[in-house]
Amino acid sequence: MALQIIAWMASGLYFSIFPIAEIRGVHLTKISPAPALGLLPQMGSPAAVKQALDEHFGQHWELEALSVVSGNGQLKWRVEGRVGGGQGEQNFKRLVNAAGTEVLPAMSAEQATQAARNWLLGEAEPGAVEWVESSQPGAEYRGRNYPVWRVNFDEPESLSLYLEPWTGEILARRTSRWRVFDFFWMLHIMDFDTRDDFNHPLLQAAALLGLIIALSGVIFWAMTTKLFRRKQRAAIRP
């Protein structure tokens, strides 16, 4: 329990030192550019977008969001929704050309590398580029949709960008500070497997024991303080 209490205090100290946005690496990448309003009249109709998606998916898809985004000086339709049905239903994101006539293909490794480079605020040369279809419990990218592109940089901060393969959007940023954070988070919640379970019996038992230890320390302090005062009063009596 002494080791776990030290782990709680050390992890809490680390969490309080660094803002969560810096741990997540938000300060290392650009924000998504706003579309140029002057180009909006060139956009095709939502009806054309629906027809393109019907050809892409068939009839078994459901729209959740439709918006206009800008990338590489061009406007595109961004579509978000669900495809399939029952247990096989999945979320999807797609880009459709400005005219609304063609669903743009998924990015290649070279395109993912260029997209990651474009997201950075500074200049850096990408290292390994990986196509990630699944992950083990406790991996740094978990609990999300797959597949994704992972693009690694040595600098800044050993950054890894996880990109949505159809839109090029950043799904997650992982830095050296985030990896330390994740290690401390594992110690903090005592989930040494998935690092996500905050409601398991081991943590509950440890929290209860920690509370008992803290309360016993307060009681012991009160008892010893009272005893010390009694001894002082007895010592000053004539």
N, C-alpha and C positions, 0 to 999 in steps of 0.2 A: 504493500500500500504506500510505503514511503516513496518507492520508485515511481508509482503511478501519480502520486500527488506532485512530485517534481515534474513529471511529464505534462501534467495539466497546467502547472504554473509556467513552465518553459514555452509550451505551445501557445498559451494565452498571451504571453509577452510578445512572441513573434507575431501573432495575429494583430496585436495592438500597434506594433511598430510601423508596419507597412500598410498603406491604403490598399483595399482589395482591388481597385482598378489597376494599380501598379503591379500587384501580384499576377493579375490576369494578363498583363502586357498590353492593356488598351492604349497606353501612351506611346507604344512603338509603331502603331499602324494608323492609317488615315481613316476618316469617316467616309461613309458612302456618299458620293457626290449627288447633289440634287439635280434633277433633270432640267434642262433648259426649256423654259416655258414657251419660248418662241418657236421651238420645233414641234410642239404638240399637235398643231394642225396636220403634220405629216403622218401622224399615227393612223393605223387602220382601225376598224371598228371592233368592239368586243365580240360581235357576231362572227367576224372573220377569225378571231382568236379561238372561239369555241369550235369552229369547223376544223381548224388546224389541230386542236387537241383531240377532237373526235377521231381524226385520222391517225393520230399518234397513239392514243390509248384504246380506241374503240368507244363503246357507249358507257362503259362502267367506270366513270370517274365523277367526282363531285368537286365543285369549285368552292374554295374557302376565302381566297383573296386574289384580287387582280390590281396591279399597280404598274406605273411607268417608272423605269429606272434608266440610269445613264451609265455607259461604260465605253471606254475607248472612243469618246466623242460621238457615240451613237445612242439613240434611244431604243429601248426594247420593252416589250411587255413582260412583266414578271407574274407568273401564275403559281399559286399555292393551293393545294387541295389534297384529296384522298382518292386513291384508285383501288379497284378490286372490291371485294365484299366479304363479310363475315370475318373469320379469323385471318384471312389472307389480306385484309385491308391494310394499306400502307399510305403514309404521307408522301407527297411528292412536291418538288419545286422544279419549274421549268422556265426557260426564257423563250419568248417568241419574237421574231423579227418585228420591226416597227410596223410593217404593213399588216401583220397579223396572219400571215400566210404560211409560215414555216416554223416548226419547233426546232430550236437550235440544238445541235448535238452536244453530248457530254464532252468535257474538256479532255484533251490528251495530256500526257505527262509534260510535254513542252509548254502547252498552254497553261497548265496548272503552275508550272515554275514561273512563267511570266506574270501570271495573275498574282502570285505570292510576292514577287518582286515589286509589282505595282502597288501593293497594299502597304509596303513599308514606308515610313516617313523618311528614313535615311537610305543610303546606298549600301547594299550588302549582296554578296554572291551566295545563292542557294547552294546547299550541299545535296544530301540524298533526297530523292523524291520517291514516296512510297504510296502504293495503292492499298488502302486498308479496308478489308471487307468485314472484319470482326476483331474482337480483342478479348484478352483474358480478364478475369475479375481483378480489379485493382489497377488496371492500365490507366495511363494518364488521360486518355480519351475514352469515356465510358458513358453508358446510359443515353446514347444518341443513335440517330439513324445512320446506317451504313449503306453503301460504301462511301469513303471519303478519300480525298488526296491529302497526304501529309507532306509538307515541304519544310525541310530543316535548314536552319541557319546557325553557323557558329557564333556569329555576332548579328544583332545585339542580344545579350543575355541568353545565349543558346536557345533562341526562339524556334518553336515549331508552330506552323500554321496548319490548321485542319480546314480544308476548303470543301464546300459543297460542289460535287463534280458537275452538276448541270448549270449552276449559276455563278460559280466562282466566289460566292460569299464566304466570309470567315465564319466557321462554326465554333471554333475554339482557338485560343492562343495558349501556348504552354511555354513557360520560361523557367530558368534555373530557380528563381524565387518561388514560382508556383510549385515546382517539384519539392522544394523544402517545405512549403506550406502543406502540400498533400501528405508528406511524411508525418509532419506534426499533427495534421488532422487525423491520420490513422491512429496515432498515439492518443489523441484527445478523446476520440469516440471508441477506442479499443476495438475497432473492427479491422483485424489484420488480414482479412481476405478481400472483401470487396471495397472497403473503405467508404461505404455509403450507409451502413445500417446504424441508426442512432437509437434504436429501441430494443437492443438485445439484452439477455439476462446478465451477461458478464459486466456490461457497463452499469446496469441498474444496481447490481450487487456492490460494485466498486464505489459507486456514488453513495450508496447507503453507508458503507463502511467509512468512506471519507467523511461523511456527515457526523457519524458517531465519534470518529477520532477528533474532529474539530470541536464538537460539543463537549467531549470528555476533557479536552485541553482547556476549554473555558471554565468548566466545573472545577478542574484541578487548580487552575489559576485562582479562582474565587476562594477555594478551600485553603490554599497555601497562604493567600493574602490575609485571610481572616485569622489563620493560625499565627502568622508573623506579627499581626497587630496585637494579638493577645499576649505574645511573648514580650513585645515592646512595653505594653502597659504593665505587665508583671515585673519587668526589669526596672521601671522607674518608680515603683511603689516603695515607700520607705520601710 
